[in-house]
Amino acid sequence: MTNQKRTRVCSNPNTKRNISELPDELVLKILSFLSTKHAVATSLLSKRWKSVWTMVPRLKYEVKGNSYRSERFLDESLFAHQSHFLESISLTIDAYKDIGPWIRTALHHHHCHLREIKIDANYIARTKLPPEMFTCKTLVVLKLKGIVMDVVEPLTTVCLPSLETLHVVSSSRLFDSGSLRMLLSSCNVLTDLIIISKSTFYDDDVFDVSWCKTLVSLKLEGFKDVIMSRSNRISSPEAPTPSSLPFLKTLHASRMVNSKKDSFRRLLSNCPLLSDLALEEKTSRVLLNSDIAMPCLQRLSIITKVKDSTHLCKLLNSYISKLATIAPSFKYFDIHELLFDTRTCFCARVRLTRDPSTLEDARIFLRIVHLEMCIRSERSGKMLVHLLQCFINLKVLKLIKHVYEQGFLYVWEPPRSVPECLLSSLEVLEWRGYTGVYGDRELVSYLLNHALCLKTAKISSEPYVVGNKQQTLKDLAAMSRGSKPCELVLN
């Protein structure tokens, strides 16, 4: 039955005519979103489509296991592709592969136009990277992800004059300190750098941010420390220190096993455009103990363990109070907690108002108008109650339930008195991942019933969590609302 339906669709003359009448530019753009396997399959549609796929600018391959068939398809399609069109190649593999021949084919066959290489190898794949990958003069984006990655030969020559984006996520020590310095020092237009080590291979190394002064975004994980070389030291100790990272706007550093406050203090003092900063609490304390001028900082994220709601409020008060003086543009503060040792679970995010009339108020919590928070246990439910009582001017409340989280809010206890923000200021309520069971139902019912100024309530449930989604939506629609004009959006 399926084959017959497919035949009828393909044999429809109107369908053929409409597809054939599309301009080549649009057809190639559509095919670029498909895997190469599906793009090649379009060659069976008609004679007109037989070679269209060979002009697709992006090739995407998935090599599963040791399949001779998939490897042969990769070999043949790479050679058949028109050399003057390929701009990007992406390889996803799940077994040991020497990908060198494929990368060399792409580099040699399309050396004038290849701008992007992406390699994603899962936990059972051991990947060998050819040295030619690091001498491609047209390469703009290079993204490498895998548990075990090695360079076939030690890097002795690096030539990546066009590279703007470099992402390396691996548990193996892909580059030693010398090779990494040589690599980064040769990339004169590099703006986006991510190096994440999932093991301890970089524990003995420090990362010198002075290796690449053109960076706009930098994310590091698993190094010993982040430092700045003193090669730019000027003769007069009284003279101001020149900015070593004059373009850096985003800096995320975590799992620094032996970080020192002085190194981070010096680093942060030399990033005049820094607007997004993420650090572990032990590292971020340098902000509390220093008067570092950070004129452009808008967001601070810290990774820490939150004991209870009192501890959470103390963290909020300490950081916001300090940043209110050293970072005049400061707006957002995020707190993350570790989940399963390696991933971070979003815990809480607040946004401060920029209303000039409130900037002089010493009570920091009066300035918080936006709260996002994960709801996944009784502990988080108690934290929410405490925060609602503190943030008396709260206007937006977003509650989030991530797909991979298994916790439930089994019981939710309402506060003894209704928080003032519900009575006088809360206008927007959003809940993503609503389960419709246990404390979730009790909490959303309480919020809808007591939020007297609410204008919009948007609640989305997950079908794989909620047994009967239609019934859950009916229950939500039937709940009483304290604000009659409130628009309830359910999906």
C-alpha positions as CSV (number, residue, x, y, z in Angstrom):
1,M,0.0,0.0,0.0
2,T,2.8,2.4,0.9
3,N,4.6,1.8,-2.4
4,Q,1.4,2.3,-4.4
5,K,0.8,5.6,-2.7
6,R,4.3,6.7,-3.4
7,T,4.0,5.7,-7.1
8,R,0.8,7.7,-7.5
9,V,2.3,10.8,-6.0
10,C,5.4,10.6,-8.2
11,S,3.4,9.9,-11.3
12,N,1.1,12.9,-10.8
13,P,2.0,15.3,-13.7
14,N,1.0,18.4,-11.7
15,T,3.4,17.4,-9.0
16,K,6.2,16.9,-11.5
17,R,5.6,20.1,-13.2
18,N,5.5,22.1,-10.0
19,I,8.8,20.7,-8.7
20,S,10.5,21.1,-12.1
21,E,9.4,24.7,-12.3
22,L,11.1,25.7,-9.1
23,P,14.3,27.8,-9.7
24,D,17.6,26.0,-9.1
25,E,18.5,28.3,-6.3
26,L,15.4,27.4,-4.3
27,V,15.7,23.7,-5.0
28,L,19.4,23.6,-3.9
29,K,18.4,25.5,-0.7
30,I,15.7,22.9,0.1
31,L,18.1,20.0,-0.6
32,S,20.7,21.6,1.7
33,F,18.5,20.8,4.7
34,L,18.4,17.1,3.8
35,S,21.0,14.4,4.5
36,T,23.0,13.6,1.4
37,K,21.4,10.2,1.3
38,H,18.0,11.7,0.8
39,A,19.3,14.4,-1.5
40,V,20.8,11.8,-3.8
41,A,17.4,9.9,-3.8
42,T,15.8,12.8,-5.6
43,S,17.8,11.9,-8.7
44,L,15.2,9.2,-9.3
45,L,12.4,11.7,-9.8
46,S,13.1,12.5,-13.4
47,K,15.9,13.2,-15.9
48,R,15.9,16.8,-14.8
49,W,16.7,15.8,-11.2
50,K,19.4,13.3,-12.1
51,S,22.3,15.6,-11.4
52,V,20.7,18.4,-9.3
53,W,22.0,17.0,-6.0
54,T,25.6,17.2,-7.3
55,M,25.3,21.0,-7.0
56,V,24.0,21.1,-3.4
57,P,26.5,23.2,-1.4
58,R,26.2,21.2,1.8
59,L,26.9,17.4,2.2
60,K,25.7,15.6,5.3
61,Y,26.7,12.0,6.0
62,E,25.9,9.4,8.7
63,V,28.2,6.4,8.8
64,K,26.7,3.8,11.1
65,G,28.8,0.9,12.3
66,N,31.2,-0.8,9.8
67,S,28.7,-0.7,6.9
68,Y,30.5,-1.2,3.6
69,R,27.4,0.1,1.8
70,S,27.4,3.4,3.5
71,E,31.1,3.9,3.1
72,R,30.9,3.1,-0.6
73,F,28.1,5.6,-0.9
74,L,30.2,8.2,0.8
75,D,33.1,7.6,-1.5
76,E,31.1,7.6,-4.7
77,S,29.0,10.7,-3.9
78,L,32.0,12.7,-2.9
79,F,33.6,12.1,-6.3
80,A,30.4,12.6,-8.2
81,H,29.7,16.0,-6.5
82,Q,30.5,19.1,-8.6
83,S,33.8,20.5,-7.3
84,H,32.9,24.1,-7.7
85,F,29.8,24.0,-5.5
86,L,30.7,22.2,-2.2
87,E,31.0,24.6,0.7
88,S,30.3,22.4,3.7
89,I,30.8,18.7,4.7
90,S,29.4,17.1,7.9
91,L,30.3,13.6,9.1
92,T,28.5,11.8,11.9
93,I,30.0,8.4,12.7
94,D,29.5,5.8,15.5
95,A,32.4,3.4,15.0
96,Y,36.2,3.5,14.5
97,K,37.0,5.3,11.3
98,D,40.0,6.8,9.6
99,I,38.2,9.7,8.1
100,G,41.3,11.0,6.5
101,P,40.6,9.7,2.9
102,W,37.2,11.4,2.9
103,I,38.4,14.7,4.3
104,R,41.4,14.7,1.8
105,T,39.0,14.0,-1.0
106,A,36.8,16.9,0.1
107,L,39.8,19.2,0.5
108,H,41.5,18.3,-2.8
109,H,38.4,18.1,-4.8
110,H,36.8,21.3,-3.5
111,H,39.8,23.2,-2.2
112,C,38.7,26.5,-3.7
113,H,35.3,26.7,-2.0
114,L,35.2,24.4,1.1
115,R,34.3,26.7,4.0
116,E,33.0,24.4,6.7
117,I,33.9,21.0,8.2
118,K,31.9,19.3,11.0
119,I,32.8,15.9,12.5
120,D,30.6,14.3,15.2
121,A,31.8,11.0,16.6
122,N,29.9,9.2,19.4
123,Y,31.3,7.5,22.5
124,I,32.4,4.2,20.7
125,A,34.1,5.9,17.8
126,R,37.8,6.6,17.6
127,T,38.5,9.2,15.0
128,K,41.7,10.1,13.3
129,L,42.0,13.6,11.9
130,P,44.3,14.2,8.9
131,P,46.8,17.0,9.2
132,E,45.6,18.5,5.9
133,M,42.5,19.7,7.8
134,F,44.6,22.3,9.5
135,T,46.1,23.7,6.3
136,C,42.9,24.6,4.4
137,K,43.1,28.3,3.5
138,T,39.4,28.6,2.8
139,L,38.1,27.0,5.9
140,V,35.9,29.4,8.0
141,V,34.2,26.9,10.4
142,L,35.7,23.8,12.0
143,K,33.7,21.8,14.6
144,L,35.1,18.6,16.1
145,K,33.1,16.5,18.6
146,G,34.0,13.1,19.9
147,I,35.2,11.1,22.8
148,V,38.4,9.9,21.3
149,M,40.0,12.1,18.6
150,D,43.6,12.0,17.4
151,V,45.6,13.8,14.8
152,V,47.2,11.2,12.4
153,E,50.5,13.1,12.7
154,P,51.6,15.7,15.3
155,L,50.9,19.2,14.0
156,T,54.0,20.8,12.6
157,T,52.3,23.2,10.1
158,V,49.1,25.2,10.6
159,C,47.6,27.5,8.0
160,L,44.0,28.5,8.6
161,P,44.0,32.2,7.6
162,S,40.2,32.3,7.1
163,L,39.1,30.4,10.2
164,E,36.5,32.3,12.3
165,T,34.9,29.5,14.3
166,L,36.7,26.6,16.1
167,H,34.8,24.2,18.4
168,V,36.6,21.2,20.0
169,V,34.6,18.9,22.3
170,S,36.5,15.7,23.3
171,S,37.7,13.6,26.1
172,S,41.1,13.0,24.5
173,R,43.9,15.4,24.4
174,L,43.7,16.4,20.8
175,F,46.2,19.2,21.1
176,D,49.1,19.5,23.5
177,S,49.9,23.0,24.8
178,G,52.4,23.8,22.1
179,S,50.2,22.6,19.2
180,L,47.2,24.5,20.6
181,R,49.3,27.7,20.9
182,M,50.6,27.3,17.3
183,L,47.0,26.6,16.0
184,L,45.4,29.6,17.7
185,S,48.3,32.0,17.0
186,S,47.9,31.3,13.3
187,C,44.2,32.1,13.2
188,N,44.3,35.8,12.7
189,V,40.5,36.2,12.3
190,L,39.2,33.7,14.9
191,T,36.2,35.1,16.7
192,D,34.4,32.1,18.2
193,L,36.4,29.5,20.2
194,I,35.1,26.5,22.2
195,I,37.4,24.0,23.8
196,I,35.8,21.5,26.1
197,S,37.6,18.5,27.7
198,K,35.3,15.9,29.3
199,S,38.2,14.3,31.1
200,T,41.3,15.6,33.0
201,F,43.7,15.6,30.1
202,Y,44.2,19.4,30.3
203,D,44.6,19.5,34.0
204,D,48.3,20.4,33.8
205,D,47.7,23.1,31.2
206,V,46.7,26.7,31.4
207,F,45.0,28.5,28.6
208,D,46.6,31.8,27.6
209,V,43.9,34.0,26.2
210,S,46.5,36.2,24.6
211,W,47.0,33.6,21.9
212,C,44.1,34.9,20.0
213,K,43.2,38.6,20.5
214,T,40.5,38.7,17.9
215,L,38.0,36.6,19.9
216,V,34.5,37.7,20.4
217,S,33.2,34.5,22.1
218,L,35.3,32.1,24.3
219,K,34.1,29.0,26.1
220,L,36.6,26.8,28.0
221,E,36.1,23.7,30.2
222,G,38.6,21.3,31.8
223,F,41.8,23.4,31.9
224,K,43.9,24.1,34.9
225,D,43.5,27.9,34.7
226,V,42.9,30.8,32.3
227,I,45.7,33.3,32.2
228,M,47.0,36.3,30.2
229,S,50.6,36.4,29.1
230,R,52.6,39.5,30.1
231,S,54.0,40.0,26.7
232,N,52.1,43.3,26.5
233,R,53.5,44.7,29.7
234,I,54.4,48.3,29.4
235,S,57.4,50.1,30.9
236,S,55.6,52.4,33.3
237,P,53.8,50.6,36.2
238,E,51.5,53.7,36.6
239,A,50.3,53.6,32.9
240,P,47.1,51.8,32.1
241,T,47.3,48.2,30.9
242,P,46.3,47.8,27.2
243,S,43.3,45.7,26.5
244,S,44.4,42.2,25.6
245,L,41.0,41.1,24.4
246,P,39.5,44.2,23.0
247,F,36.6,42.5,21.2
248,L,35.6,39.7,23.6
249,K,31.9,39.8,24.5
250,T,31.2,36.3,25.8
251,L,33.4,34.4,28.2
252,H,32.3,31.0,29.7
253,A,34.9,29.1,31.9
254,S,34.1,26.0,34.0
255,R,35.9,23.1,35.6
256,M,39.1,25.2,36.1
257,V,40.8,22.7,38.4
258,N,43.3,25.1,40.0
259,S,42.1,28.5,39.0
260,K,43.6,31.6,40.8
261,K,41.8,34.8,41.6
262,D,44.6,37.0,40.3
263,S,44.5,35.5,36.8
264,F,40.8,35.9,36.5
265,R,40.9,39.4,37.9
266,R,43.5,40.4,35.4
267,L,41.6,38.8,32.6
268,L,38.3,40.5,33.4
269,S,40.0,43.8,33.8
270,N,41.1,43.6,30.2
271,C,37.9,42.8,28.4
272,P,36.2,46.2,28.0
273,L,33.3,44.9,25.8
274,L,32.5,41.8,27.9
275,S,28.7,41.4,28.1
276,D,28.1,37.7,28.9
277,L,30.1,36.0,31.7
278,A,29.7,32.5,33.0
279,L,31.9,31.1,35.9
280,E,31.8,28.6,38.7
281,E,31.1,30.1,42.1
282,K,34.6,29.6,43.4
283,T,35.9,31.6,40.4
284,S,33.1,34.2,40.2
285,R,33.9,35.3,43.8
286,V,36.6,37.5,42.3
287,L,33.7,39.8,41.3
288,L,32.5,40.2,44.9
289,N,36.0,41.0,46.2
290,S,37.2,43.4,43.5
291,D,36.1,46.7,42.0
292,I,36.6,45.7,38.4
293,A,35.0,48.1,36.0
294,M,32.7,46.1,33.6
295,P,30.8,48.8,31.7
296,C,29.2,46.5,29.2
297,L,28.4,43.4,31.3
298,Q,24.7,42.5,31.0
299,R,24.5,38.8,32.0
300,L,26.3,36.8,34.7
301,S,25.8,33.0,35.1
302,I,27.3,31.1,37.9
303,I,27.5,27.3,38.4
304,T,27.1,26.3,42.0
305,K,25.2,24.1,44.4
306,V,22.1,25.7,45.9
307,K,21.4,24.5,49.4
308,D,17.9,26.0,49.9
309,S,15.8,29.1,49.1
310,T,17.7,31.2,51.8
311,H,21.0,30.4,50.1
312,L,19.6,31.2,46.7
313,C,18.3,34.6,47.9
314,K,21.7,35.3,49.5
315,L,23.5,34.6,46.2
316,L,21.1,36.8,44.3
317,N,21.5,39.6,46.8
318,S,25.3,39.4,47.0
319,Y,26.0,39.3,43.2
320,I,23.3,41.8,42.2
321,S,24.3,44.3,44.8
322,K,27.9,44.2,43.7
323,L,27.3,44.2,40.0
324,A,24.9,47.2,40.5
325,T,28.0,49.2,41.3
326,I,30.7,47.8,38.9
327,A,28.4,47.0,35.9
328,P,25.9,49.7,35.1
329,S,24.5,47.8,32.2
330,F,23.8,44.6,34.2
331,K,20.4,43.0,33.5
332,Y,20.4,39.2,33.9
333,F,21.6,36.8,36.6
334,D,21.5,33.0,36.1
335,I,22.2,30.3,38.6
336,H,22.9,26.8,37.3
337,E,23.2,23.5,39.2
338,L,25.2,20.5,38.2
339,L,23.1,17.6,37.0
340,F,24.5,14.1,36.7
341,D,28.1,15.4,37.3
342,T,28.6,16.6,33.7
343,R,25.5,18.5,32.6
344,T,24.1,21.7,34.1
345,C,20.5,22.0,35.0
346,F,19.0,25.4,34.7
347,C,17.9,26.5,38.2
348,A,16.9,30.2,38.2
349,R,17.2,33.3,36.0
350,V,16.2,36.8,37.0
351,R,16.0,40.0,35.0
352,L,16.3,43.5,36.5
353,T,14.4,46.5,35.4
354,R,16.2,49.4,33.9
355,D,13.6,51.9,35.0
356,P,15.6,55.0,36.2
357,S,13.2,55.5,39.1
358,T,14.2,52.2,40.7
359,L,18.0,52.3,40.1
360,E,18.7,54.2,43.3
361,D,16.7,51.9,45.5
362,A,19.0,49.9,47.8
363,R,16.5,47.0,48.0
364,I,17.8,44.9,45.2
365,F,14.8,42.6,45.1
366,L,12.5,45.5,44.1
367,R,14.3,45.7,40.8
368,I,13.7,42.1,39.8
369,V,10.8,42.0,37.3
370,H,11.4,38.6,35.5
371,L,11.9,35.1,36.9
372,E,12.6,31.8,35.1
373,M,12.9,28.7,37.1
374,C,12.9,24.9,36.8
375,I,10.1,23.1,38.7
376,R,11.1,19.5,39.3
377,S,10.8,18.7,43.0
378,E,9.3,19.8,46.3
379,R,12.6,21.7,46.9
380,S,12.2,23.8,43.8
381,G,8.5,24.4,44.8
382,K,9.6,25.8,48.2
383,M,12.2,28.0,46.5
384,L,9.6,29.4,44.2
385,V,7.3,30.4,47.1
386,H,10.2,32.2,48.8
387,L,11.2,34.1,45.6
388,L,7.6,35.1,44.9
389,Q,7.4,36.6,48.4
390,C,10.7,38.5,47.9
391,F,10.1,39.8,44.3
392,I,7.2,42.2,45.0
393,N,7.4,43.9,41.6
394,L,7.6,40.7,39.5
395,K,5.9,41.0,36.1
396,V,6.9,37.8,34.3
397,L,7.1,34.3,35.7
398,K,8.3,31.4,33.5
399,L,8.4,27.8,34.8
400,I,10.3,25.2,32.9
401,K,10.4,21.4,32.9
402,H,13.2,19.9,30.8
403,V,12.6,16.8,28.7
404,Y,15.4,14.8,30.3
405,E,14.4,15.5,33.9
406,Q,12.7,12.8,35.7
407,G,11.6,14.6,38.9
408,F,8.1,15.6,39.7
409,L,6.6,18.2,42.0
410,Y,4.6,15.5,44.0
411,V,3.4,17.9,46.7
412,W,3.1,21.7,46.6
413,E,2.2,23.7,49.7
414,P,0.8,27.2,49.2
415,P,2.2,30.0,51.3
416,R,0.3,31.3,54.4
417,S,-0.3,34.6,52.7
418,V,-0.6,35.5,49.0
419,P,2.7,37.0,47.7
420,E,2.3,40.7,46.9
421,C,3.5,40.3,43.3
422,L,0.5,38.1,42.6
423,L,-1.9,40.7,43.9
424,S,-0.3,43.8,42.3
425,S,2.2,43.2,39.5
426,L,2.4,39.7,37.8
427,E,1.2,40.1,34.2
428,V,2.7,37.1,32.3
429,L,2.7,33.4,33.3
430,E,4.4,30.8,31.1
431,W,4.8,27.1,31.9
432,R,6.7,24.8,29.5
433,G,6.6,21.1,30.1
434,Y,3.5,21.1,32.4
435,T,2.6,17.6,33.5
436,G,-0.9,18.1,34.8
437,V,-0.3,15.8,37.8
438,Y,0.6,16.0,41.5
439,G,1.8,19.4,42.6
440,D,1.9,20.8,39.1
441,R,-1.8,21.0,39.0
442,E,-2.1,22.5,42.4
443,L,0.6,25.1,41.7
444,V,-0.9,26.3,38.4
445,S,-4.3,26.5,39.9
446,Y,-3.1,28.7,42.8
447,L,-1.2,31.0,40.4
448,L,-4.2,31.4,38.1
449,N,-6.6,32.0,41.0
450,H,-4.5,34.6,42.9
451,A,-2.8,36.5,40.1
452,L,-5.2,39.5,39.9
453,C,-3.3,41.5,37.2
454,L,-2.5,38.6,34.9
455,K,-2.9,39.4,31.2
456,T,-1.5,36.2,29.6
457,A,-1.1,32.6,30.8
458,K,0.6,30.3,28.3
459,I,0.8,26.7,29.4
460,S,2.2,23.9,27.2
461,S,2.1,20.2,28.2
462,E,4.2,17.3,26.9
463,P,2.2,14.4,25.4
464,Y,4.7,11.8,26.5
465,V,4.4,13.0,30.2
466,V,0.7,13.6,30.3
467,G,-1.5,10.5,29.8
468,N,-4.5,12.3,28.4
469,K,-3.4,15.6,27.0
470,Q,-6.9,16.6,25.9
471,Q,-8.3,16.1,29.3
472,T,-5.4,18.0,30.9
473,L,-6.2,21.0,28.6
474,K,-9.8,20.8,29.6
475,D,-8.9,20.8,33.3
476,L,-6.7,23.9,32.8
477,A,-9.5,25.7,30.9
478,A,-11.9,25.0,33.8
479,M,-9.7,26.5,36.5
480,S,-10.9,29.7,38.1
481,R,-8.9,32.8,37.3
482,G,-8.5,35.9,39.5
483,S,-8.0,38.1,36.5
484,K,-11.0,38.1,34.2
485,P,-9.2,39.7,31.2
486,C,-6.5,37.0,31.4
487,E,-5.9,35.2,28.0
488,L,-5.3,31.5,28.6
489,V,-3.2,29.9,25.8
490,L,-3.0,26.1,25.9
491,N,-1.0,23.8,23.7
